[in-house]
Amino acid sequence: MSKYNPLWEYLQANGSSTLKLTFDEIKGVLGFGIDHSFLNAKKEAAQFGYQVWKISMKEKHVTFHRIENTSIIHEFDFGLISEYFVELERQGPGSPEATIKALSFIDNISHESKIADLGCGTGGQTMVLAQNTKGSITALDLFPGSIEKLNAHAEKLGLQDRVKGIVGSMDNLPFRNGGFDLIWSEGAIANIGFEKGLNYWKDFLKKDGYVAVTYESWFTDERPFEIEKWWVDAVPEIGTIGHNISIMQKIGYVPVAAFTLPENCWIENYFSPQKARQEEFLKKYPGNKNVEAFIAFLKQEAELYTKYKRYYGYVFYIGKKV
């Protein structure tokens, strides 16, 4: 248990959307004053529904904001998400070029290599992996419809002997420990947590095996409140590139590379293809409030990216198991 748990429990019990506590008030809750360890521990607040918004050394207070969870995966029906995205080539930002670039940092992939693609969706990047490696790939996703489409695509491309899609959860893998040379995941690890996912998946890698993931990341230390709140609500653990690399190191990976995905991965490959799909979905479910809210969420995501893209984006992180 963290020594700061009494503070997080105090916030949770208070329930205010915004709460400003002086250093002395925090000391009264904890029984001791905050120190540098608070900077590392502040992410714990997310588990209790809060984020540390601002620490003022000059005025000696800390401002906390309650997290209003707007994450798609929590707010909307799984069936609705699956039906919407199964007809799209990509379920998140990315590109074949970015996948191939990430692959270029990974050594020793041969025809004997075992690769896992976790949270694979309909398998756009899975096929790129298969076409640019010689190993066998097990692709896993929570949605049966996505896996059905992935396997059909693999067969169409003549890759069915090396690519197999299975239904499963990223945080409850049906694999033996130490079986994979490479674990891949594009746009999915946030659903179980960056640190949690990397730590859990490490057990399934061979010694000197690689992990490669894309993850939402801040490009700057400070951001406008609107975009900060939106992304912290959606991905409470979101951090800067440097912070995320330090997490990889702490878990037991040697950082190999990190690079940001270019704008076309978002706009041309993710947002633009959705426009027709959104209109089609609204026509299919006229007056359905859940569908309307889901589409509104997706449109807001696109609008916020246009407005604030200089502050955040997806980053490819590649690490090697020590």
Residue pairs with C-beta under 8 A, 6 or more apart in sequence:
2 8
2 41
2 44
3 30
3 32
3 37
3 41
4 30
4 38
4 41
4 44
5 44
6 29
6 30
6 31
7 26
7 29
7 30
8 44
8 45
8 47
8 48
8 50
9 48
10 29
11 19
11 45
11 48
11 49
11 50
11 64
11 66
12 48
12 49
12 50
15 66
16 66
17 65
17 66
18 53
18 63
18 64
18 65
18 66
19 50
19 63
19 64
19 66
20 61
20 62
20 63
20 64
21 29
21 61
21 62
21 64
22 60
22 61
23 33
23 34
23 60
23 61
23 62
24 60
26 33
26 34
26 62
27 33
27 34
34 62
38 55
39 55
42 52
43 236
43 237
43 239
45 51
45 52
45 64
46 67
46 232
46 236
46 237
49 66
49 67
50 64
50 65
50 66
50 67
51 64
51 65
51 67
51 232
51 236
52 62
52 63
52 64
53 63
53 64
53 65
53 228
54 62
54 63
55 62
55 63
56 62
56 63
65 229
65 232
67 232
67 233
67 236
68 229
68 233
69 75
69 233
69 234
70 230
70 233
70 234
70 297
71 233
71 234
71 235
72 81
72 234
72 294
72 297
73 81
73 191
75 293
75 297
76 290
76 293
76 294
76 297
77 290
78 142
78 143
80 290
80 291
80 294
81 143
81 294
82 143
82 144
82 145
82 146
83 145
84 277
84 281
84 294
85 91
85 121
85 122
85 143
85 146
86 122
86 143
86 145
86 146
86 149
87 277
88 122
88 273
88 274
88 277
89 122
89 124
89 269
89 273
90 121
90 124
90 269
90 270
90 273
91 121
91 122
91 146
91 187
92 121
92 186
92 187
92 188
92 214
92 270
92 314
93 187
93 214
93 261
93 265
93 266
93 269
93 270
93 313
93 314
94 124
94 125
94 186
94 187
94 214
94 261
94 265
94 269
94 270
94 314
95 261
95 262
95 264
95 265
95 269
96 124
96 125
96 128
98 214
98 261
98 262
98 265
98 316
99 125
99 128
99 129
99 132
99 186
100 128
100 132
101 259
101 316
102 212
102 257
102 259
102 316
102 318
103 109
103 129
103 132
103 133
103 212
105 212
105 256
105 257
105 318
106 182
106 210
106 212
106 256
106 318
108 181
108 208
109 115
109 133
109 134
109 135
109 181
109 182
110 134
110 135
111 134
111 135
112 135
113 133
113 134
113 135
113 136
113 181
113 182
114 135
114 136
114 138
114 179
114 180
114 181
114 182
115 129
115 133
115 135
115 136
115 137
115 138
115 180
115 181
115 182
115 183
115 184
116 137
116 138
116 139
116 140
116 173
116 175
116 180
116 182
116 183
116 184
116 204
117 123
117 125
117 126
117 129
117 137
117 138
117 139
117 140
117 184
117 185
118 140
118 170
118 173
118 183
118 184
118 185
118 188
118 189
118 201
119 140
119 141
119 142
119 170
119 185
119 186
119 187
119 188
119 189
119 191
120 126
120 139
120 140
120 141
120 146
120 147
120 150
120 165
120 188
121 141
121 143
121 146
121 150
121 187
121 188
122 146
122 149
122 150
122 153
123 139
123 146
123 149
123 150
123 153
123 154
123 163
123 165
125 184
125 186
126 137
126 139
126 150
126 154
126 163
126 165
127 153
127 154
127 157
127 159
127 163
129 137
129 184
130 137
130 154
130 157
130 159
130 162
130 163
131 157
131 159
135 162
135 181
135 182
136 162
136 163
136 164
137 162
137 163
137 164
138 164
138 165
138 166
138 175
139 147
139 150
139 163
139 164
139 165
139 166
140 165
140 166
140 167
140 168
140 169
140 170
140 173
141 147
141 150
141 165
141 167
141 168
142 167
142 168
142 169
142 170
143 167
144 167
146 165
147 165
147 166
147 167
148 165
150 163
150 165
151 160
151 163
151 164
151 165
154 160
154 163
154 164
154 165
166 174
168 174
170 185
170 188
170 189
170 191
170 192
170 197
171 192
171 196
171 197
171 200
173 200
173 201
173 204
175 204
176 204
177 203
177 204
178 203
178 204
178 205
178 206
178 207
179 204
179 206
180 204
180 205
180 206
180 209
181 205
181 206
181 209
181 210
182 205
182 209
182 210
182 211
182 212
183 201
183 204
183 205
183 209
183 210
183 211
183 212
184 211
184 212
184 213
185 197
185 211
185 212
185 213
185 214
186 213
186 214
187 214
187 314
188 213
189 197
189 198
189 213
189 214
189 215
190 215
190 216
190 234
190 235
190 237
190 238
192 200
193 237
194 213
194 215
194 237
194 239
194 244
194 247
195 237
195 247
195 251
197 213
198 211
198 213
198 247
198 248
198 251
198 253
198 319
199 251
201 211
202 211
202 251
202 252
202 253
202 321
205 211
205 321
206 321
207 321
208 320
208 321
209 320
209 321
210 256
210 318
210 319
210 320
210 321
211 253
211 317
211 318
211 319
211 321
212 316
212 317
212 318
212 319
213 316
213 317
214 261
214 314
214 315
214 316
214 317
215 244
215 314
215 315
215 317
216 231
216 234
216 235
216 238
216 312
216 313
216 314
217 238
217 239
217 240
217 241
217 244
217 260
217 312
217 313
217 314
217 315
218 238
218 239
218 240
218 241
218 311
218 312
219 240
219 241
219 260
219 310
219 311
219 312
219 313
220 240
220 310
220 311
221 240
223 308
223 311
223 312
224 308
224 311
226 304
226 308
227 304
227 307
227 308
227 311
227 312
230 300
230 304
231 238
231 312
232 238
238 312
239 247
241 258
241 260
241 315
244 258
244 315
244 317
245 255
245 258
245 317
248 255
248 317
248 319
249 255
252 321
252 322
253 319
253 320
253 321
253 322
254 319
254 320
254 322
255 317
255 318
255 319
256 318
256 319
256 320
257 316
257 317
257 318
258 315
258 316
258 317
258 318
259 315
259 316
260 313
260 314
260 315
260 316
261 313
261 314
261 315
261 316
263 309
265 314
266 305
266 309
266 313
266 314
267 305
271 301
271 302
271 305
274 298
274 302
278 295
278 298
278 299
281 291
281 295
282 291
282 292
282 295
285 291
